[in-house]
Amino acid sequence: MDSHANGMMRMAIASSEDGTVSPFETAHKYTIVKMERGEVISTEKRDCDLSEAYLLYEALDDCALAVASQMTDETYKQLVEHDITPVITDLKDVDEVVEAKLADRLKCTKKPLEGQE
């Protein structure tokens, strides 16, 4: 994971092709946004293979945050165990999420779905 000491961090946003924020478990892509000192440095798209959960966590292990429109309680716990802060949001698109994070307004607005994996 990137050090926050120098102000650099990466955020993974579960997303669709059109930039809509997606549920974590059904996303086929993650938009990775690298930020430093309040600015976006780069963005990239990462495909994910959900056939093996550990592959997903390995693909996101350089990220400090994982943002989605929905996720299960099991996924939420797994992210925390991998030192990734989960954020479940009502924001609809990737650009809104990035703007909220840059303005220090990004927060968890929903609870994980209980009893689902």
OpenMM code with the backbone's topology and positions (N, CA, C; nanometers):
from openmm import Vec3, app, unit

residues = "MET ASP SER HIS ALA ASN GLY MET MET ARG MET ALA ILE ALA SER SER GLU ASP GLY THR VAL SER PRO PHE GLU THR ALA HIS LYS TYR THR ILE VAL LYS MET GLU ARG GLY GLU VAL ILE SER THR GLU LYS ARG ASP CYS ASP LEU SER GLU ALA TYR LEU LEU TYR GLU ALA LEU ASP ASP CYS ALA LEU ALA VAL ALA SER GLN MET THR ASP GLU THR TYR LYS GLN LEU VAL GLU HIS ASP ILE THR PRO VAL ILE THR ASP LEU LYS ASP VAL ASP GLU VAL VAL GLU ALA LYS LEU ALA ASP ARG LEU LYS CYS THR LYS LYS PRO LEU GLU GLY GLN GLU".split()
positions = [
    Vec3(0.0846, -0.1176, 0.0000),
    Vec3(0.0000, 0.0000, 0.0000),
    Vec3(0.0893, 0.1242, 0.0000),
    Vec3(0.0488, 0.2272, -0.0697),
    Vec3(0.1259, 0.3506, -0.0736),
    Vec3(0.1268, 0.4181, 0.0616),
    Vec3(0.2351, 0.4835, 0.0908),
    Vec3(0.2480, 0.5557, 0.2169),
    Vec3(0.1645, 0.6826, 0.2131),
    Vec3(0.0957, 0.7092, 0.3236),
    Vec3(0.0214, 0.8348, 0.3350),
    Vec3(0.1117, 0.9459, 0.3858),
    Vec3(0.2313, 0.9103, 0.4329),
    Vec3(0.3227, 1.0095, 0.4891),
    Vec3(0.3570, 1.1176, 0.3878),
    Vec3(0.3708, 1.0779, 0.2613),
    Vec3(0.4028, 1.1781, 0.1598),
    Vec3(0.2774, 1.2275, 0.0894),
    Vec3(0.1588, 1.1892, 0.1406),
    Vec3(0.0335, 1.2360, 0.0845),
    Vec3(-0.0132, 1.1590, -0.0374),
    Vec3(0.0542, 1.0479, -0.0721),
    Vec3(0.0158, 0.9715, -0.1891),
    Vec3(-0.0726, 0.8537, -0.1485),
    Vec3(-0.1784, 0.8281, -0.2257),
    Vec3(-0.2640, 0.7127, -0.2008),
    Vec3(-0.3345, 0.6733, -0.3293),
    Vec3(-0.3784, 0.5475, -0.3307),
    Vec3(-0.4580, 0.4969, -0.4426),
    Vec3(-0.5951, 0.4565, -0.3903),
    Vec3(-0.6956, 0.4812, -0.4730),
    Vec3(-0.8332, 0.4473, -0.4407),
    Vec3(-0.8871, 0.3605, -0.5536),
    Vec3(-0.9466, 0.2461, -0.5191),
    Vec3(-1.0094, 0.1576, -0.6171),
    Vec3(-1.1599, 0.1819, -0.6143),
    Vec3(-1.2171, 0.2092, -0.7306),
    Vec3(-1.3606, 0.2336, -0.7408),
    Vec3(-1.4204, 0.1255, -0.8306),
    Vec3(-1.5104, 0.0438, -0.7740),
    Vec3(-1.5808, -0.0564, -0.8544),
    Vec3(-1.6624, 0.0188, -0.9583),
    Vec3(-1.6406, -0.0122, -1.0869),
    Vec3(-1.7036, 0.0700, -1.1898),
    Vec3(-1.7404, -0.0103, -1.3138),
    Vec3(-1.8344, 0.0454, -1.3878),
    Vec3(-1.8745, -0.0112, -1.5164),
    Vec3(-1.7994, 0.0622, -1.6270),
    Vec3(-1.8189, 0.0177, -1.7497),
    Vec3(-1.7517, 0.0805, -1.8646),
    Vec3(-1.7866, 0.2290, -1.8787),
    Vec3(-1.9103, 0.2665, -1.8402),
    Vec3(-1.9534, 0.4053, -1.8575),
    Vec3(-1.9194, 0.4951, -1.7389),
    Vec3(-1.8446, 0.4409, -1.6401),
    Vec3(-1.8030, 0.5227, -1.5263),
    Vec3(-1.8999, 0.5264, -1.4107),
    Vec3(-2.0011, 0.4399, -1.4135),
    Vec3(-2.0962, 0.4310, -1.3042),
    Vec3(-2.0356, 0.3484, -1.1912),
    Vec3(-2.0540, 0.3929, -1.0675),
    Vec3(-2.0071, 0.3176, -0.9515),
    Vec3(-2.0922, 0.1915, -0.9397),
    Vec3(-2.0267, 0.0759, -0.9239),
    Vec3(-2.0932, -0.0542, -0.9251),
    Vec3(-2.0848, -0.1224, -0.7891),
    Vec3(-2.1672, -0.2268, -0.7691),
    Vec3(-2.1500, -0.3108, -0.6506),
    Vec3(-2.0132, -0.3791, -0.6569),
    Vec3(-1.9492, -0.3941, -0.5432),
    Vec3(-1.8125, -0.4463, -0.5395),
    Vec3(-1.8012, -0.5844, -0.6013),
    Vec3(-1.8903, -0.6751, -0.5626),
    Vec3(-1.8782, -0.8146, -0.6038),
    Vec3(-1.9127, -0.8397, -0.7501),
    Vec3(-1.9859, -0.7505, -0.8133),
    Vec3(-2.0234, -0.7732, -0.9528),
    Vec3(-1.9476, -0.6848, -1.0512),
    Vec3(-1.8589, -0.6018, -1.0019),
    Vec3(-1.7810, -0.5156, -1.0910),
    Vec3(-1.6834, -0.6004, -1.1725),
    Vec3(-1.6700, -0.5656, -1.2980),
    Vec3(-1.5732, -0.6341, -1.3829),
    Vec3(-1.4463, -0.5517, -1.3987),
    Vec3(-1.4563, -0.4270, -1.3592),
    Vec3(-1.3410, -0.3367, -1.3668),
    Vec3(-1.3366, -0.2517, -1.2406),
    Vec3(-1.2171, -0.2072, -1.2104),
    Vec3(-1.1962, -0.1127, -1.1017),
    Vec3(-1.1185, 0.0042, -1.1582),
    Vec3(-1.1676, 0.1249, -1.1325),
    Vec3(-1.0946, 0.2445, -1.1700),
    Vec3(-1.0018, 0.2760, -1.0542),
    Vec3(-0.8723, 0.2790, -1.0811),
    Vec3(-0.7729, 0.3077, -0.9781),
    Vec3(-0.7292, 0.4523, -0.9962),
    Vec3(-0.7487, 0.5300, -0.8919),
    Vec3(-0.7138, 0.6725, -0.8960),
    Vec3(-0.5988, 0.6946, -0.7987),
    Vec3(-0.4882, 0.7434, -0.8504),
    Vec3(-0.3721, 0.7756, -0.7671),
    Vec3(-0.3757, 0.9257, -0.7399),
    Vec3(-0.3680, 0.9604, -0.6111),
    Vec3(-0.3737, 1.1006, -0.5696),
    Vec3(-0.2537, 1.1353, -0.4838),
    Vec3(-0.2116, 1.2584, -0.4970),
    Vec3(-0.1021, 1.3079, -0.4145),
    Vec3(-0.1246, 1.4551, -0.3872),
    Vec3(-0.1171, 1.4912, -0.2605),
    Vec3(-0.1318, 1.6309, -0.2168),
    Vec3(-0.2561, 1.6986, -0.2752),
    Vec3(-0.3682, 1.6264, -0.2713),
    Vec3(-0.4942, 1.6846, -0.3151),
    Vec3(-0.5139, 1.6932, -0.4650),
    Vec3(-0.4325, 1.6224, -0.5430),
    Vec3(-0.4466, 1.6236, -0.6880),
    Vec3(-0.4461, 1.4814, -0.7424),
    Vec3(-0.5185, 1.4619, -0.8523),
    Vec3(-0.5161, 1.3332, -0.9204),
    Vec3(-0.3889, 1.3269, -1.0040),
    Vec3(-0.3090, 1.2227, -0.9788),
    Vec3(-0.1835, 1.2037, -1.0514),
    Vec3(-0.2057, 1.1147, -1.1734),
    Vec3(-0.2867, 1.0091, -1.1552),
    Vec3(-0.3134, 0.9186, -1.2669),
    Vec3(-0.4384, 0.8368, -1.2387),
    Vec3(-0.4953, 0.7828, -1.3457),
    Vec3(-0.6054, 0.6876, -1.3338),
    Vec3(-0.5764, 0.5704, -1.4268),
    Vec3(-0.6244, 0.4542, -1.3867),
    Vec3(-0.6110, 0.3354, -1.4711),
    Vec3(-0.7305, 0.2459, -1.4461),
    Vec3(-0.7580, 0.1587, -1.5400),
    Vec3(-0.8635, 0.0584, -1.5243),
    Vec3(-0.7959, -0.0757, -1.5019),
    Vec3(-0.8459, -0.1499, -1.4041),
    Vec3(-0.7965, -0.2850, -1.3797),
    Vec3(-0.9121, -0.3823, -1.3939),
    Vec3(-0.8893, -0.4868, -1.4725),
    Vec3(-0.9861, -0.5961, -1.4803),
    Vec3(-0.9722, -0.6764, -1.3529),
    Vec3(-1.0781, -0.7438, -1.3152),
    Vec3(-1.0684, -0.8264, -1.1963),
    Vec3(-1.1214, -0.9656, -1.2256),
    Vec3(-1.0622, -1.0609, -1.1591),
    Vec3(-1.1016, -1.2001, -1.1708),
    Vec3(-1.1622, -1.2410, -1.0378),
    Vec3(-1.2936, -1.2513, -1.0354),
    Vec3(-1.3612, -1.2848, -0.9103),
    Vec3(-1.3711, -1.4357, -0.8874),
    Vec3(-1.3079, -1.5144, -0.9749),
    Vec3(-1.3144, -1.6589, -0.9554),
    Vec3(-1.2388, -1.7006, -0.8299),
    Vec3(-1.1399, -1.6233, -0.7930),
    Vec3(-1.0643, -1.6486, -0.6703),
    Vec3(-1.0519, -1.5160, -0.5960),
    Vec3(-1.1099, -1.5094, -0.4766),
    Vec3(-1.1112, -1.3838, -0.4011),
    Vec3(-0.9709, -1.3296, -0.3766),
    Vec3(-0.8745, -1.4177, -0.3491),
    Vec3(-0.7403, -1.3693, -0.3181),
    Vec3(-0.6798, -1.2943, -0.4367),
    Vec3(-0.7178, -1.3295, -0.5601),
    Vec3(-0.6662, -1.2574, -0.6768),
    Vec3(-0.7145, -1.1127, -0.6777),
    Vec3(-0.8389, -1.0934, -0.6369),
    Vec3(-0.8927, -0.9579, -0.6305),
    Vec3(-0.8175, -0.8756, -0.5275),
    Vec3(-0.7962, -0.9311, -0.4096),
    Vec3(-0.7275, -0.8559, -0.3048),
    Vec3(-0.5820, -0.8295, -0.3431),
    Vec3(-0.5195, -0.9240, -0.4131),
    Vec3(-0.3838, -0.8996, -0.4626),
    Vec3(-0.3832, -0.7860, -0.5635),
    Vec3(-0.4844, -0.7815, -0.6501),
    Vec3(-0.4925, -0.6768, -0.7522),
    Vec3(-0.5142, -0.5385, -0.6911),
    Vec3(-0.5731, -0.5352, -0.5718),
    Vec3(-0.6039, -0.4068, -0.5086),
    Vec3(-0.5145, -0.3762, -0.3896),
    Vec3(-0.4118, -0.4570, -0.3650),
    Vec3(-0.3359, -0.4408, -0.2405),
    Vec3(-0.2521, -0.3140, -0.2334),
    Vec3(-0.2387, -0.2407, -0.3441),
    Vec3(-0.1698, -0.1117, -0.3397),
    Vec3(-0.2672, 0.0041, -0.3164),
    Vec3(-0.3936, -0.0288, -0.2893),
    Vec3(-0.4962, 0.0735, -0.2691),
    Vec3(-0.5282, 0.0903, -0.1208),
    Vec3(-0.5558, 0.2130, -0.0817),
    Vec3(-0.5919, 0.2428, 0.0568),
    Vec3(-0.7427, 0.2385, 0.0767),
    Vec3(-0.8190, 0.2668, -0.0299),
    Vec3(-0.9649, 0.2696, -0.0239),
    Vec3(-1.0238, 0.1832, -0.1338),
    Vec3(-1.1375, 0.1214, -0.1059),
    Vec3(-1.2165, 0.0506, -0.2064),
    Vec3(-1.3576, 0.1059, -0.1993),
    Vec3(-1.4040, 0.1654, -0.3065),
    Vec3(-1.5336, 0.2327, -0.3097),
    Vec3(-1.6292, 0.1554, -0.3997),
    Vec3(-1.7523, 0.1368, -0.3527),
    Vec3(-1.8540, 0.0662, -0.4306),
    Vec3(-1.9922, 0.1159, -0.3924),
    Vec3(-2.0916, 0.0833, -0.4759),
    Vec3(-2.2299, 0.1217, -0.4458),
    Vec3(-2.2946, 0.0227, -0.3497),
    Vec3(-2.2310, -0.0951, -0.3364),
    Vec3(-2.2845, -0.1982, -0.2487),
    Vec3(-2.1767, -0.3039, -0.2280),
    Vec3(-2.1760, -0.3696, -0.1131),
    Vec3(-2.0890, -0.4843, -0.0903),
    Vec3(-2.1427, -0.5656, 0.0259),
    Vec3(-2.1041, -0.6914, 0.0287),
    Vec3(-2.1498, -0.7795, 0.1359),
    Vec3(-2.0681, -0.7555, 0.2619),
    Vec3(-2.1218, -0.7998, 0.3734),
    Vec3(-2.0476, -0.7848, 0.4985),
    Vec3(-1.9189, -0.8672, 0.4958),
    Vec3(-1.9204, -0.9822, 0.4295),
    Vec3(-1.7994, -1.0644, 0.4194),
    Vec3(-1.6905, -0.9909, 0.3411),
    Vec3(-1.7261, -0.9296, 0.2291),
    Vec3(-1.6291, -0.8522, 0.1514),
    Vec3(-1.5763, -0.7355, 0.2329),
    Vec3(-1.6656, -0.6659, 0.3018),
    Vec3(-1.6277, -0.5532, 0.3865),
    Vec3(-1.5201, -0.5966, 0.4866),
    Vec3(-1.5445, -0.7090, 0.5549),
    Vec3(-1.4489, -0.7601, 0.6534),
    Vec3(-1.3169, -0.7994, 0.5882),
    Vec3(-1.3240, -0.8638, 0.4715),
    Vec3(-1.2025, -0.9050, 0.4012),
    Vec3(-1.1177, -0.7837, 0.3604),
    Vec3(-1.1816, -0.6784, 0.3139),
    Vec3(-1.1073, -0.5571, 0.2786),
    Vec3(-1.0351, -0.5013, 0.4005),
    Vec3(-1.1060, -0.4922, 0.5127),
    Vec3(-1.0449, -0.4411, 0.6360),
    Vec3(-0.9253, -0.5283, 0.6750),
    Vec3(-0.9402, -0.6604, 0.6630),
    Vec3(-0.8296, -0.7516, 0.6956),
    Vec3(-0.7092, -0.7304, 0.6043),
    Vec3(-0.7333, -0.6815, 0.4828),
    Vec3(-0.6246, -0.6538, 0.3883),
    Vec3(-0.5788, -0.5067, 0.3957),
    Vec3(-0.6164, -0.4384, 0.5035),
    Vec3(-0.5784, -0.2976, 0.5249),
    Vec3(-0.6274, -0.2036, 0.4151),
    Vec3(-0.7437, -0.2358, 0.3595),
    Vec3(-0.8088, -0.1497, 0.2599),
    Vec3(-0.9375, -0.0991, 0.3252),
    Vec3(-0.9560, 0.0318, 0.3282),
    Vec3(-1.0754, 0.0898, 0.3888),
    Vec3(-1.1918, 0.0818, 0.2909),
    Vec3(-1.2989, 0.0088, 0.3260),
    Vec3(-1.4151, 0.0010, 0.2375),
    Vec3(-1.5051, 0.1234, 0.2538),
    Vec3(-1.5571, 0.1718, 0.1420),
    Vec3(-1.6500, 0.2847, 0.1429),
    Vec3(-1.7682, 0.2470, 0.0534),
    Vec3(-1.8860, 0.2386, 0.1123),
    Vec3(-2.0077, 0.2101, 0.0363),
    Vec3(-2.0814, 0.3428, 0.0220),
    Vec3(-2.1040, 0.3845, -0.1012),
    Vec3(-2.1513, 0.5207, -0.1261),
    Vec3(-2.2780, 0.5260, -0.2107),
    Vec3(-2.3499, 0.6372, -0.1986),
    Vec3(-2.4655, 0.6663, -0.2840),
    Vec3(-2.4232, 0.7425, -0.4093),
    Vec3(-2.2980, 0.7867, -0.4150),
    Vec3(-2.2523, 0.8614, -0.5322),
    Vec3(-2.2626, 0.7715, -0.6552),
    Vec3(-2.3018, 0.8296, -0.7662),
    Vec3(-2.3363, 0.7502, -0.8844),
    Vec3(-2.2231, 0.7280, -0.9836),
    Vec3(-2.1284, 0.8198, -0.9924),
    Vec3(-2.0230, 0.7972, -1.0921),
    Vec3(-1.8844, 0.8248, -1.0358),
    Vec3(-1.7862, 0.7719, -1.1066),
    Vec3(-1.6471, 0.7771, -1.0636),
    Vec3(-1.6016, 0.9209, -1.0405),
    Vec3(-1.6386, 1.0113, -1.1300),
    Vec3(-1.5966, 1.1509, -1.1148),
    Vec3(-1.6491, 1.2122, -0.9848),
    Vec3(-1.7725, 1.1805, -0.9479),
    Vec3(-1.8286, 1.2296, -0.8218),
    Vec3(-1.7496, 1.1769, -0.7020),
    Vec3(-1.7108, 1.0501, -0.7081),
    Vec3(-1.6330, 0.9901, -0.5998),
    Vec3(-1.4986, 1.0604, -0.5862),
    Vec3(-1.4316, 1.0832, -0.6992),
    Vec3(-1.3002, 1.1494, -0.6966),
    Vec3(-1.3139, 1.2905, -0.6410),
    Vec3(-1.4141, 1.3651, -0.6877),
    Vec3(-1.4360, 1.5013, -0.6375),
    Vec3(-1.4622, 1.5009, -0.4876),
    Vec3(-1.5428, 1.4063, -0.4411),
    Vec3(-1.5734, 1.3980, -0.2976),
    Vec3(-1.4474, 1.3670, -0.2168),
    Vec3(-1.3645, 1.2764, -0.2660),
    Vec3(-1.2407, 1.2429, -0.1942),
    Vec3(-1.1469, 1.3636, -0.1902),
    Vec3(-1.1312, 1.4317, -0.3015),
    Vec3(-1.0433, 1.5491, -0.3051),
    Vec3(-1.0921, 1.6597, -0.2123),
    Vec3(-1.2234, 1.6700, -0.1946),
    Vec3(-1.2821, 1.7710, -0.1056),
    Vec3(-1.2969, 1.7188, 0.0374),
    Vec3(-1.2453, 1.5993, 0.0634),
    Vec3(-1.2530, 1.5355, 0.1954),
    Vec3(-1.3977, 1.5165, 0.2412),
    Vec3(-1.4860, 1.4831, 0.1448),
    Vec3(-1.6277, 1.4607, 0.1742),
    Vec3(-1.6715, 1.3171, 0.1478),
    Vec3(-1.5790, 1.2293, 0.1118),
    Vec3(-1.6153, 1.0906, 0.0818),
    Vec3(-1.6343, 1.0142, 0.2113),
    Vec3(-1.7532, 0.9557, 0.2271),
    Vec3(-1.7796, 0.8773, 0.3475),
    Vec3(-1.8733, 0.7620, 0.3132),
    Vec3(-1.8728, 0.6657, 0.4005),
    Vec3(-1.9599, 0.5493, 0.3881),
    Vec3(-2.1017, 0.5940, 0.4187),
    Vec3(-2.1948, 0.5769, 0.3232),
    Vec3(-2.3329, 0.6204, 0.3435),
    Vec3(-2.4297, 0.5040, 0.3520),
    Vec3(-2.3786, 0.3815, 0.3339),
    Vec3(-2.4629, 0.2621, 0.3408),
    Vec3(-2.3922, 0.1571, 0.4230),
    Vec3(-2.4698, 0.0606, 0.4747),
    Vec3(-2.4132, -0.0526, 0.5478),
    Vec3(-2.3945, -0.1694, 0.4518),
    Vec3(-2.2997, -0.2584, 0.4835),
    Vec3(-2.2848, -0.3787, 0.4003),
    Vec3(-2.4103, -0.4658, 0.4070),
    Vec3(-2.4295, -0.5450, 0.3036),
    Vec3(-2.5408, -0.6391, 0.3001),
    Vec3(-2.5091, -0.7546, 0.3926),
    Vec3(-2.5936, -0.7778, 0.4896),
    Vec3(-2.5658, -0.8805, 0.5907),
    Vec3(-2.5970, -1.0207, 0.5401),
    Vec3(-2.5179, -1.1160, 0.5903),
    Vec3(-2.5450, -1.2560, 0.5642),
    Vec3(-2.5255, -1.3022, 0.4229),
    Vec3(-2.4509, -1.2254, 0.3423),
    Vec3(-2.4259, -1.2643, 0.2040),
    Vec3(-2.2774, -1.2730, 0.1816),
    Vec3(-2.2388, -1.3576, 0.0893),
    Vec3(-2.0954, -1.3706, 0.0549),
    Vec3(-2.0748, -1.3402, -0.0901),
] * unit.nanometer
topology = app.Topology()
chain = topology.addChain("A")
for resn in residues:
    res = topology.addResidue(resn, chain)
    for name in ("N", "CA", "C"):
        topology.addAtom(name, app.Element.getBySymbol(name[0]), res)
